[in-house]
Amino acid sequence: MPYASLRDFMARLESAGKLVRVKTPVSTALEMTEIQTRLLAEQGPAVLFENVTMADGRPSPIPVLVNLFGTVERVAWGMDREPHQLREIGETLAFLKQPEPPGGWREALEMLPLLKTVLAMKPKTVSRAPCQEIVLTGDDIDLGRLPIQGCWPGEPAPLITWPLIVTKGPGDTREDGYNLGIYRMQVTGRNTTLMRWLKHRGGAQHYRRWVKEKGAALPAAAVIGADPGTILAAVTPVPDTLSEYQFAGLLRGRKVELVDCKTIPLKVPAQAEIVIEGHVMLDEFGDEGPYGDHTGYYNSVESFPVFRVVRSPCDRSRSIFRPSPGDRPMSPRCSAKP
Ligand SMILES: Cc1cc2nc3c(=O)[nH]c(=O)nc-3n(C[C@H](O)[C@H](O)[C@H](O)COP(=O)(O)O)c2cc1C
């Protein structure tokens, strides 16, 4: 049965011995990320830290889940498949990316069941959602309440590392349809972060068109803790012809349930744990970084637009990338050997 939520997926992982709960207090400042680095290197389990200590020593009422997709097996399971079935997903994606049926009509006819499934996976909108059980507004908004990690020594501020950023463009064209992307967010205040989307990303393109056509800030939502299929769809290069929510339905084998945001004209995954609603500002920018990256280097500092929160329903391998000029090697978090 496909997973309706992250909690469903965690239950499956736990019953298979692939998720471990840690009750010992662990700090968001460098400790969690060091543990994750070691877990990832040894293909360890996902971990739910249940007693989280914030950087200032306060206990956090919110637990933190790490190393969720630390093995190929867990990535496949997140799509309700086994590792040997991942190739099929690649083939499906390649087919959907073709502007014309690749091998003529015969092949296209063979793919008809797939196309029917794609059409059947349009998301559905619900009126009540777990992610809106608790809603914080006005002076209650404080990103400092969230257990946001500090990843490497010398970084300027805590970093939201895996937010699904939801945006829409200003018009009705295909490119203006829903986009989901993961863009890291440097916390800069109680209700502000930076939005570090690289220029070619879907969200950055929406922003440019929105600013040009509407001359206003772009509505955007940061979703934390969505179901695994939706999380994985956000990092998959989905063809422009398909909404990422629809593709998430295809990956999950189950329609995505969406709910209308409270303050902005966007829909977000109803089963998510945390949704932060806001705007990416027109004329406010800040220096982002330097942050340690998967390249093993601190990125150089660059300017990115400011994201202002209006409402936060809340609570509930080695890479082959190379550093860019100006990046410097990262410092060790601690001297203890694994
Ligand atoms: C953990 C994680 C962090 C990421 N951080 C960023 C980021 O800070 N900026 C960025 O532009 N892309 C980042 N990416 C890559 C994009 O999320 C990814 O390429 C995505 O498919 C982009 O979607 P889009 O083309 O629809 O914008 C990150 C990916 C992951 C898995």
The ligand as a Gaussian input file, in Angstrom:
#p B3LYP/6-31G(d) Opt

LIG

0 1
 C       19.233000      18.072000       0.133000
 C       19.203000      18.886000      -1.140000
 C       19.541000      20.225000      -1.105000
 C       19.509000      20.992000      -2.277000
 N       19.829000      22.320000      -2.204000
 C       19.705000      23.083000      -3.305000
 C       19.938000      24.490000      -3.217000
 O       20.287000      25.033000      -2.174000
 N       19.774000      25.239000      -4.338000
 C       19.404000      24.681000      -5.545000
 O       19.233000      25.423000      -6.516000
 N       19.221000      23.338000      -5.668000
 C       19.337000      22.530000      -4.576000
 N       19.106000      21.189000      -4.674000
 C       18.810000      20.584000      -5.981000
 C       17.371000      20.801000      -6.433000
 O       16.441000      20.695000      -5.398000
 C       17.001000      19.761000      -7.507000
 O       17.897000      19.875000      -8.595000
 C       15.584000      19.900000      -8.000000
 O       15.310000      18.856000      -8.930000
 C       15.358000      21.243000      -8.650000
 O       14.047000      21.282000      -9.122000
 P       13.587000      22.418000     -10.140000
 O       14.440000      22.258000     -11.382000
 O       12.154000      22.097000     -10.341000
 O       13.813000      23.711000      -9.491000
 C       19.135000      20.396000      -3.522000
 C       18.785000      19.043000      -3.544000
 C       18.816000      18.290000      -2.362000
 C       18.443000      16.840000      -2.416000

